[in-house]
Amino acid sequence: MPLPQNQDDFSAYTEIDLPTETRIDAIRRTAIANQEWVACEKVHGTNFAIYLLNESEVRFAKRSGIMDPNENFFGYHLLIDDFTAQVRALCELLKRKYGVTGRMGRVVLHGELFGAKYTHPLVPKSAKWCVLPNKKRVPISGVEIQSEAFPQYSPELHYFAFDIKYSVSGAEEAMVLLPFDDFTEVCSQVPHLLYAKPLVRGTLDECLAFDVENFITPLPALLGLGNYPLEGNLAEGVVIRHVRRGDPAVECSGVSTIIKLRCSSFMELKHPGKQQELKATFLDTVRAGALQRMRGGKKVTVLTDAMLPKLEAAANALLLNNVSKGRLNNVLSKIGREPLLSSEVQEEDVVLMLAQDALKDFLKETDPVVLNTSLSFRKALIRSVYFAAEDLLRGEWKRIMERERASQTEIDAAIAALEKEEAQ
């Protein structure tokens, strides 16, 4: 269906740049590279925006424009009641936060319409239907937002918000993009709104160092499918953005303030033959450089508390508290010096022993309710404690080996002195 001719109220969403070496080098030559950035999950769906005009009319847009109300766009009509309530609540929150006393001209919630696909033998397809204003009915089970094998999120249709803009007058030139922290603050107060949360927060390099190649999407678990994980359900990637993107003081740098980073496996599905190109243009260049600047090659792989329900977040924090220098020393005492110095036991072996020891005590101490959490979360806990152990060893291994060699040298010297004395 063609778009309505009048698109005066449409506010296009920016095209997100790819992290080429030239583009990243340009950012790193400015002050903003060492300011705060965030990396959030990039959801694989279709660009979708919700508009509130003059606090009265609610309209919906795809990437190219505001749609005719009768356009069948991936079954979004099923969620119209939720969208309407959410954008109205959002408007009231914005007025209160920014002291707007009159009528708000335009509020735009940008996000991604996603879901309607989850190929698990124990998860049935959606039984829901959406009804268009012209009474046409569309089954959600027949909606295909994505054709790729992964990532998959849910058999139901969902929405993931990632930006908010508003204009008190309604004019496009008066449009204000919310900084990331303001965005998350207001979204957290809107009932049942799923929105972008930070996986990593830090410098540009810290965000680029995120291990996008092994990032399993947490969204199915958040949507109630934690006991039905899909093998290899990698996220599409991440979106990395300056926390004050849109602020003239940041944008005046003239470089990209938002970039998208996809995992190479997804790129191969989406664009066959592009996997090697991505490896050459990003993984072996931009990301490799970021990793070298990040404590000599530290990977950033997280199970972020921000993306977990309260119970799981508390359990994750408790488990990671068990990964400590004190526990590491206990593990080393069980190994002894000789296996370390002879390389019989290597760094990766100690990582595994430390992770297993931390997990063993955690399972002894934890509340039984944690043991009844979803299968995907319990698997994620194991990954989380391993990465924490790996991180600790990376910083300590050189010191440990130097200490053991020094101690062995002292012992050898003492033995040699004793033998010399006895020989005399």
C-alpha positions in Angstrom: 0.0 0.0 0.0 1.4 3.4 -0.9 2.3 5.9 1.8 -0.1 8.9 2.4 1.1 11.9 0.4 1.1 14.2 3.5 4.3 13.3 5.4 4.7 16.6 7.2 4.7 14.9 10.6 7.2 12.2 9.6 10.6 12.3 11.3 13.1 9.9 9.8 15.4 7.8 11.9 19.1 8.3 11.2 21.0 5.7 9.2 23.4 4.0 11.5 27.0 3.9 10.4 29.2 0.8 10.1 32.4 0.7 12.1 34.9 1.0 9.4 38.6 1.6 10.3 38.5 5.1 8.7 35.3 6.0 10.6 36.6 4.7 14.0 40.0 6.4 13.5 38.1 9.7 12.9 36.2 9.3 16.1 39.4 8.4 18.0 41.0 11.7 16.9 38.4 13.6 18.8 37.7 14.1 22.5 34.5 12.1 22.4 36.2 8.7 22.0 37.2 8.7 25.6 33.9 10.0 26.9 31.0 7.7 27.8 29.5 5.3 25.3 27.1 2.4 25.6 26.7 -0.8 23.7 23.1 -2.2 23.5 21.7 -5.2 21.8 20.8 -4.7 18.1 17.4 -6.4 17.7 16.7 -8.1 14.3 13.3 -6.9 13.2 11.9 -4.0 11.3 12.2 -0.3 12.0 8.9 1.0 13.5 7.9 4.3 15.1 5.0 5.4 17.2 3.9 9.1 16.9 1.7 11.2 19.2 0.6 14.4 17.5 -0.7 17.3 19.5 -1.5 14.9 22.3 -4.5 13.7 20.4 -3.7 11.6 17.3 -1.6 8.4 17.4 0.1 7.4 14.1 2.6 4.6 13.1 5.5 4.7 10.7 7.9 2.3 9.0 11.4 3.5 8.0 10.1 5.3 4.9 7.1 7.2 6.3 3.9 7.3 8.3 1.6 4.6 7.1 -2.0 4.5 6.0 -4.0 3.0 8.9 -5.1 0.1 6.7 -1.6 -1.0 5.7 -0.9 -4.5 6.9 2.7 -4.0 8.2 3.7 -7.3 10.0 0.6 -7.4 12.2 1.4 -4.3 14.2 -2.3 -3.6 14.7 -2.4 -6.3 17.3 -0.4 -4.0 19.6 -2.1 -0.7 18.9 -3.8 -0.5 22.3 -0.4 -1.0 24.1 1.3 1.4 21.8 -1.3 4.1 22.3 -1.2 3.8 26.1 2.6 3.8 26.1 3.1 6.8 23.9 0.6 8.8 25.9 2.3 7.9 29.2 5.6 8.8 27.6 4.3 12.2 26.7 3.2 13.0 30.2 6.5 11.9 31.6 8.4 14.1 29.1 6.2 17.1 30.0 6.9 16.6 33.7 10.6 16.0 33.3 11.3 19.0 31.0 8.7 21.4 32.4 6.4 21.6 29.4 3.2 23.3 30.5 1.3 23.6 27.3 0.4 21.1 24.7 3.2 18.8 23.3 3.3 19.1 19.5 5.0 15.8 18.7 6.4 12.8 20.5 8.2 10.0 18.5 9.1 6.6 20.0 11.6 4.9 17.6 12.1 1.1 17.9 12.0 -2.3 16.3 9.0 -4.5 15.7 10.2 -8.1 16.1 9.3 -11.6 16.9 6.6 -13.9 15.4 9.1 -16.7 15.0 10.5 -19.2 17.4 11.2 -22.7 16.0 11.4 -24.8 19.1 9.5 -28.2 19.2 7.9 -27.4 22.6 6.9 -23.8 21.8 3.7 -23.5 19.8 3.2 -20.9 17.1 1.1 -17.8 18.0 -2.7 -18.3 17.9 -3.3 -14.6 17.8 -4.8 -12.6 14.9 -4.6 -8.9 14.2 -7.6 -7.0 12.8 -7.1 -4.0 10.5 -9.4 -1.0 10.5 -10.9 -2.3 7.3 -11.7 -5.6 9.1 -9.1 -7.6 7.3 -7.7 -10.3 9.6 -4.1 -11.5 9.7 -2.7 -14.4 11.7 0.5 -13.6 13.6 1.8 -17.1 12.9 1.9 -16.1 9.2 3.9 -12.9 9.8 7.6 -13.1 8.7 9.6 -10.2 9.8 12.9 -12.1 9.4 13.9 -15.0 7.2 17.2 -15.7 8.8 17.7 -18.8 11.0 18.8 -16.6 14.0 18.3 -14.6 16.1 14.8 -15.7 17.1 13.0 -14.2 20.0 9.4 -15.3 20.4 6.4 -16.7 18.5 4.5 -13.6 19.5 4.9 -10.1 18.2 6.9 -7.6 20.3 8.3 -4.1 20.2 11.8 -2.9 21.4 12.2 0.9 21.9 15.7 2.5 21.3 15.2 6.2 21.0 12.8 9.1 21.9 12.4 12.4 20.2 10.0 15.3 21.0 9.1 18.7 19.7 7.1 21.1 21.9 6.0 23.2 18.9 5.8 20.1 16.6 8.3 21.6 14.1 11.0 19.3 12.9 13.7 21.9 13.5 12.7 22.0 17.2 13.0 18.2 17.6 15.0 17.1 20.6 16.6 13.6 20.9 16.8 12.4 24.4 20.3 11.5 25.8 20.6 7.8 26.6 20.2 8.2 30.4 17.1 10.3 30.0 15.7 7.8 27.6 16.2 4.9 30.0 14.8 6.9 32.9 11.5 7.7 31.2 11.2 4.3 29.5 11.6 2.6 32.9 8.4 4.3 34.0 6.2 3.3 31.1 4.3 0.0 31.9 5.3 -3.1 29.9 7.7 -1.2 27.6 10.7 -3.2 26.4 13.7 -0.9 25.7 17.4 -0.8 25.1 19.6 -1.2 28.1 23.4 -1.1 28.2 25.5 -4.2 27.9 28.7 -2.2 28.2 29.2 1.4 29.4 32.6 3.0 29.0 34.9 4.5 26.4 34.5 3.8 22.7 37.2 1.2 22.9 35.5 -0.6 25.8 32.3 -0.9 23.8 34.2 -2.0 20.6 35.9 -4.7 22.7 32.5 -6.4 23.4 32.6 -10.0 22.2 29.8 -9.7 19.6 30.9 -13.0 18.0 29.7 -15.0 21.0 26.8 -12.9 22.3 23.6 -15.1 22.8 20.5 -12.9 22.8 18.9 -12.7 26.2 15.5 -11.6 24.8 13.8 -15.0 24.7 14.4 -15.5 28.4 13.1 -12.0 29.1 10.0 -12.9 27.1 9.3 -16.0 29.1 11.1 -18.6 27.0 14.1 -19.2 29.3 13.4 -22.9 29.6 13.2 -23.3 25.8 16.6 -22.0 24.5 17.6 -22.4 20.9 21.1 -23.6 20.2 23.4 -21.0 18.6 20.8 -18.2 19.0 23.3 -15.4 18.6 22.2 -11.8 18.7 22.4 -9.9 15.4 25.0 -7.6 17.1 25.1 -4.4 19.1 24.5 -0.7 18.6 27.2 1.5 20.1 26.3 5.1 20.8 27.6 8.1 22.7 25.4 8.6 25.8 24.8 12.3 24.8 24.2 11.6 21.1 22.1 14.5 19.7 23.7 17.1 22.1 25.2 19.9 19.9 28.3 19.9 22.1 28.9 16.2 21.0 27.6 16.4 17.4 29.8 19.4 16.6 32.8 17.0 16.5 31.6 16.1 13.0 32.0 12.3 13.4 29.7 9.4 13.9 28.1 9.2 17.4 26.2 5.9 16.7 27.5 2.8 14.9 26.2 -0.7 14.5 28.3 -3.8 14.9 27.0 -7.2 13.6 28.5 -10.6 14.3 30.1 -12.2 11.3 27.9 -15.3 11.5 24.8 -13.1 11.1 26.4 -11.2 8.3 27.0 -14.4 6.4 23.3 -15.3 6.7 22.1 -11.8 5.8 24.7 -11.1 3.1 26.4 -14.3 1.9 30.1 -13.8 1.2 30.3 -10.8 3.5 31.8 -12.7 6.5 35.4 -12.4 5.3 34.8 -8.8 4.4 33.6 -8.0 7.9 36.6 -9.9 9.4 39.0 -7.9 7.3 37.3 -4.5 7.8 36.4 -4.8 11.4 37.4 -7.9 13.4 41.0 -7.9 12.3 41.5 -4.1 12.4 39.1 -2.0 14.4 38.2 -4.5 17.1 41.7 -5.9 17.3 43.1 -2.4 18.0 40.4 -1.8 20.6 41.3 -5.1 22.3 45.0 -4.2 22.4 44.2 -0.9 24.0 41.9 -2.7 26.5 44.4 -4.2 29.0 46.4 -6.0 26.4 43.6 -8.0 24.7 40.9 -8.3 27.2 37.6 -9.5 25.7 34.4 -7.9 27.0 31.8 -10.6 27.3 29.1 -10.0 29.9 25.9 -11.3 31.4 24.5 -7.9 32.1 22.4 -7.4 35.2 20.5 -4.7 33.3 19.1 -7.3 31.0 18.0 -9.7 33.8 15.0 -9.9 36.1 15.8 -9.0 39.7 16.1 -12.5 41.0 18.6 -13.5 38.2 20.5 -10.3 38.5 21.0 -10.9 42.3 22.1 -14.5 41.6 24.6 -13.4 39.0 26.1 -10.8 41.3 26.4 -13.3 44.2 28.1 -15.8 41.9 30.6 -13.3 40.6 31.5 -12.3 44.2 32.8 -15.9 44.6 35.4 -15.2 42.0 38.1 -13.6 44.1 41.8 -13.4 44.7 41.3 -15.3 47.9 39.6 -18.2 46.2 42.3 -18.1 43.4 45.0 -18.5 46.1 43.1 -21.5 47.5 43.0 -23.1 44.1 46.7 -22.5 43.5 47.5 -24.1 46.9 45.8 -27.3 45.8 47.8 -27.4 42.6 51.2 -26.7 44.0 54.3 -25.0 42.5 55.8 -27.8 40.4 52.8 -28.4 38.0 52.7 -24.6 37.3 56.4 -24.2 36.6 56.6 -27.4 34.5 53.5 -26.1 32.4 51.7 -29.3 33.3 49.0 -26.9 34.6 48.5 -23.8 32.4 46.5 -20.6 32.7 43.4 -22.0 31.0 43.4 -25.0 33.4 43.5 -22.7 36.4 40.6 -20.6 34.9 38.5 -23.7 34.7 39.4 -24.8 38.2 38.6 -21.4 39.7 35.3 -21.2 37.9 34.3 -24.7 39.0 35.3 -24.0 42.6 33.3 -20.7 42.7 30.3 -22.4 41.1 30.5 -25.3 43.6 30.3 -23.0 46.6 27.6 -20.9 45.0 25.4 -23.9 44.5 25.9 -24.9 48.2 24.9 -21.4 49.5 22.2 -20.3 47.0 18.5 -20.2 47.6 16.7 -23.2 46.0 14.6 -20.7 44.0 17.7 -19.9 41.9 18.1 -23.6 40.9 14.6 -23.4 39.5 15.3 -20.5 37.2 15.2 -21.0 33.5 17.7 -23.4 31.7 19.0 -20.6 29.6 19.8 -18.5 32.6 21.5 -21.4 34.4 23.7 -21.9 31.3 24.4 -18.2 31.2 25.5 -18.3 34.8 28.1 -20.9 33.9 29.4 -18.7 31.1 29.4 -15.7 33.3 31.5 -17.3 36.1 34.0 -18.7 33.5 34.5 -15.2 31.9 34.9 -13.7 35.4 37.6 -16.3 36.3 39.3 -15.7 32.9 39.3 -12.0 33.5 40.8 -12.4 37.0 43.5 -14.8 35.8 44.4 -12.5 32.9 45.4 -9.8 35.3 47.1 -12.1 37.9 48.8 -14.8 35.8 52.1 -13.0 35.2 52.4 -12.0 38.9 51.6 -15.6 40.0 54.2 -17.1 37.8 56.9 -14.5 38.7 56.1 -15.2 42.4 56.4 -19.0 42.0 59.6 -18.7 40.0 61.1 -16.4 42.6 60.1 -18.8 45.4 61.6 -21.7 43.6 64.8 -19.8 42.9 65.1 -19.1 46.7 64.5 -22.7 47.5 67.1 -23.9 44.9 69.6 -21.4 46.2 69.0 -22.6 49.8 69.4 -26.2 48.8 72.6 -25.4 46.9 74.0 -23.6 49.9 73.2 -26.5 52.2 74.7 -29.0 49.8 77.9 -26.9 49.6 78.1 -26.6 53.3 77.6 -30.3 53.8 80.3 -31.0 51.2 82.8 -29.0 53.1 
